[in-house]
Amino acid sequence: MRGVLILDFDGTLCLGDAPVRAYAAEVAALLGGDPALINEPLDAFLATRVSTIEGVVDGYQAVAHLARQHGLNDAALSTAYTRSRRALDSGHLDISAPDGIHELLGEWSDYRRVLVTNAPGAGTSALLETLGIASLIDDVVGDARKPGGLERLLAQPDRLGWNSGEPLVSVGDIWVNDLAPVAARGGLTGLIERHAQPEATPSVRAPRIQDVLDELRTVRDGAATTE
């Protein structure tokens, strides 16, 4: 293996707003009120690249922010999230893998491709099969508790199958969670920027994973020719 490529799941390899909307539905059920209290501001957030909620950069964060505004605590949010993941794991939600992902990740076949996600590991592994992309992933680390969990993984490189002298690359849609810990160690980072994250300083950024992986490959190959 030439290096390690760390990949996020939701918003990176698993596309579609259905999982976020399922989370919102479970939050609304716990609130016992009008679902529009959550759904209307969530719709507004998802419809624009510029975040309508300060400091919030993805749909899960938006739902959690709105839920707290209406009085739900972290325990209730955890319950809502767990219930929503059951609906996702059951195969009843509309999700998809990125177009062309087999060819794109095939360009990284000499890297160990590790999926690191805050979602439960068992359900994520099953979803990779559902999406038809399990063969593209060499290992799954679930319940990662990013960003702190990613920092801990990087401090234990054997868990990632990473030799600290090898290249390290990370791709995801949240700078703080998925990329900043890798950037701090000098790794290459690719930000899938559906919602603008002006504070982020990735190696490359684009709204689609296809463009992110293409640009990262160019940077990677350019670095290799100068070694």
C-alpha positions as CSV (number, residue, x, y, z in Angstrom):
1,M,0.0,0.0,0.0
2,R,1.3,3.4,-0.9
3,G,-0.7,5.4,1.7
4,V,-4.1,5.8,3.4
5,L,-7.2,7.5,2.0
6,I,-9.7,8.3,4.7
7,L,-13.3,8.8,3.5
8,D,-16.4,10.1,5.2
9,F,-19.8,8.4,4.6
10,D,-22.9,10.7,4.8
11,G,-22.6,13.5,2.3
12,T,-19.4,11.8,0.8
13,L,-20.1,8.2,-0.3
14,C,-23.7,8.2,0.7
15,L,-25.7,10.9,-1.1
16,G,-29.3,12.1,-0.6
17,D,-31.2,14.1,2.0
18,A,-33.5,11.3,3.0
19,P,-31.4,10.3,6.1
20,V,-31.3,13.9,7.4
21,R,-35.1,14.2,6.8
22,A,-35.6,10.9,8.7
23,Y,-33.6,12.4,11.6
24,A,-35.8,15.6,11.4
25,A,-39.0,13.4,11.5
26,E,-37.8,11.6,14.6
27,V,-36.9,15.0,16.3
28,A,-40.4,16.3,15.4
29,A,-42.0,13.2,16.9
30,L,-40.1,13.7,20.1
31,L,-41.2,17.4,20.2
32,G,-44.8,16.3,19.7
33,G,-45.6,19.4,17.7
34,D,-46.0,20.6,14.1
35,P,-43.3,18.9,12.0
36,A,-43.0,22.2,10.1
37,L,-41.2,23.7,13.1
38,I,-38.2,21.6,12.0
39,N,-38.9,20.9,8.3
40,E,-39.4,24.5,7.1
41,P,-36.1,25.9,8.4
42,L,-34.4,22.6,7.3
43,D,-35.8,23.0,3.8
44,A,-34.4,26.6,3.7
45,F,-31.0,25.3,4.9
46,L,-30.8,22.5,2.4
47,A,-31.8,24.7,-0.5
48,T,-28.8,27.1,-0.4
49,R,-25.0,26.9,-0.4
50,V,-24.7,29.7,2.1
51,S,-25.7,28.4,5.5
52,T,-28.9,29.9,6.8
53,I,-27.8,29.0,10.4
54,E,-24.6,30.5,11.7
55,G,-21.9,27.9,12.4
56,V,-23.9,25.0,10.8
57,V,-22.5,23.3,7.7
58,D,-24.6,20.2,7.2
59,G,-28.1,18.9,7.6
60,Y,-27.5,16.9,10.7
61,Q,-26.1,19.9,12.5
62,A,-29.0,21.9,11.3
63,V,-31.6,19.5,12.7
64,A,-29.7,19.3,16.0
65,H,-29.5,23.1,16.2
66,L,-33.2,23.5,15.6
67,A,-34.1,20.7,18.1
68,R,-32.1,22.4,20.8
69,Q,-33.9,25.6,20.1
70,H,-37.1,23.8,20.9
71,G,-35.8,22.3,24.1
72,L,-34.4,18.9,23.2
73,N,-31.3,17.8,25.0
74,D,-28.4,15.6,23.8
75,A,-30.0,12.4,25.1
76,A,-33.1,13.1,23.1
77,L,-31.1,13.9,20.0
78,S,-29.2,10.6,20.4
79,T,-32.5,8.8,20.6
80,A,-33.8,10.5,17.4
81,Y,-30.6,9.8,15.6
82,T,-30.6,6.1,16.5
83,R,-34.2,5.7,15.4
84,S,-33.4,7.5,12.1
85,R,-30.4,5.2,11.4
86,R,-32.7,2.2,11.8
87,A,-34.9,3.5,9.1
88,L,-31.8,4.0,6.9
89,D,-30.3,0.6,7.7
90,S,-33.7,-1.0,6.8
91,G,-33.2,0.1,3.2
92,H,-36.4,2.2,3.2
93,L,-34.7,5.5,2.5
94,D,-33.7,7.0,-0.9
95,I,-29.9,7.1,-1.0
96,S,-27.3,6.7,-3.7
97,A,-23.5,6.4,-4.2
98,P,-21.8,9.1,-6.3
99,D,-21.9,8.6,-10.1
100,G,-18.6,7.1,-11.3
101,I,-17.3,6.3,-7.8
102,H,-16.0,2.9,-8.8
103,E,-13.7,4.4,-11.4
104,L,-12.8,7.3,-9.2
105,L,-11.7,5.2,-6.2
106,G,-10.1,2.8,-8.6
107,E,-7.5,5.5,-9.1
108,W,-6.7,5.1,-5.4
109,S,-6.4,1.3,-5.4
110,D,-2.8,1.5,-4.2
111,Y,-4.0,3.3,-1.1
112,R,-5.7,1.7,1.9
113,R,-9.2,3.1,1.6
114,V,-10.7,3.5,5.1
115,L,-14.2,4.7,5.9
116,V,-14.3,6.7,9.1
117,T,-17.8,7.7,10.2
118,N,-19.7,8.8,13.3
119,A,-22.6,6.4,12.2
120,P,-22.8,2.9,13.7
121,G,-20.2,0.6,12.0
122,A,-22.5,-2.4,11.4
123,G,-25.2,-0.5,9.7
124,T,-22.7,1.4,7.6
125,S,-21.1,-1.8,6.4
126,A,-24.5,-3.1,5.4
127,L,-25.3,0.2,3.6
128,L,-22.0,-0.1,1.6
129,E,-23.3,-3.4,0.3
130,T,-26.7,-1.8,-0.5
131,L,-25.0,1.0,-2.4
132,G,-22.8,-1.5,-4.3
133,I,-19.5,0.0,-3.1
134,A,-18.4,-2.3,-0.3
135,S,-15.6,-3.7,-2.6
136,L,-14.1,-0.2,-2.7
137,I,-13.5,0.1,1.0
138,D,-10.7,-1.8,2.8
139,D,-11.9,-1.1,6.4
140,V,-14.8,0.6,8.2
141,V,-14.4,2.5,11.5
142,G,-17.8,3.3,12.9
143,D,-18.9,5.3,15.9
144,A,-15.8,7.4,15.4
145,R,-16.9,10.4,17.3
146,K,-15.2,12.8,15.0
147,P,-13.4,15.2,15.2
148,G,-11.8,14.0,18.5
149,G,-12.1,10.4,17.4
150,L,-10.2,11.0,14.2
151,E,-7.4,12.7,16.1
152,R,-7.2,9.6,18.3
153,L,-7.1,7.3,15.3
154,L,-4.3,9.3,13.8
155,A,-2.4,8.9,17.1
156,Q,-2.8,5.1,16.7
157,P,-1.8,4.7,13.0
158,D,-1.9,0.9,13.2
159,R,-5.8,1.1,13.5
160,L,-5.8,2.8,10.1
161,G,-3.1,0.6,8.6
162,W,-1.1,3.8,8.2
163,N,2.7,4.1,8.4
164,S,3.4,7.7,9.5
165,G,6.0,7.9,6.7
166,E,3.4,7.2,4.0
167,P,1.0,9.7,2.3
168,L,-2.2,10.5,4.2
169,V,-5.3,11.8,2.4
170,S,-8.8,12.6,3.7
171,V,-12.1,13.4,1.9
172,G,-15.3,14.6,3.5
173,D,-17.9,17.3,3.7
174,I,-17.1,18.9,7.1
175,W,-13.8,20.6,7.5
176,V,-13.6,20.4,11.3
177,N,-14.7,16.7,11.5
178,D,-13.2,15.1,8.5
179,L,-10.2,17.1,7.4
180,A,-8.7,19.4,9.9
181,P,-7.0,16.7,12.0
182,V,-5.4,15.3,8.8
183,A,-4.3,18.7,7.6
184,A,-2.6,19.3,11.0
185,R,-0.4,16.3,10.2
186,G,0.5,17.5,6.8
187,G,-1.9,15.3,4.9
188,L,-3.8,16.2,1.7
189,T,-7.5,17.1,2.2
190,G,-10.5,17.4,-0.1
191,L,-13.6,19.3,1.0
192,I,-16.9,18.5,-0.6
193,E,-18.4,21.9,0.0
194,R,-22.1,21.7,-0.4
195,H,-22.5,24.5,2.2
196,A,-19.8,27.2,2.2
197,Q,-17.2,26.7,4.9
198,P,-15.0,29.9,4.6
199,E,-12.8,29.1,7.5
200,A,-11.7,25.8,5.9
201,T,-8.3,25.5,4.3
202,P,-8.3,22.2,2.4
203,S,-5.9,21.2,-0.3
204,V,-8.8,21.2,-2.7
205,R,-12.5,22.0,-2.5
206,A,-15.5,21.5,-4.8
207,P,-19.3,20.9,-4.4
208,R,-19.0,17.3,-5.8
209,I,-16.8,14.4,-4.7
210,Q,-16.0,13.6,-8.3
211,D,-14.3,16.9,-8.7
212,V,-12.6,16.7,-5.3
213,L,-11.1,13.2,-6.1
214,D,-10.0,14.3,-9.6
215,E,-8.2,17.4,-8.2
216,L,-6.6,15.5,-5.3
217,R,-5.3,12.9,-7.7
218,T,-3.7,15.6,-9.8
219,V,-2.1,17.1,-6.6
220,R,-1.0,13.6,-5.5
221,D,0.6,12.7,-8.8
222,G,2.3,16.0,-9.1
223,A,3.8,15.5,-5.6
224,A,5.0,12.0,-6.6
225,T,6.8,13.3,-9.7
226,T,8.8,15.7,-7.6
227,E,10.0,13.2,-4.9
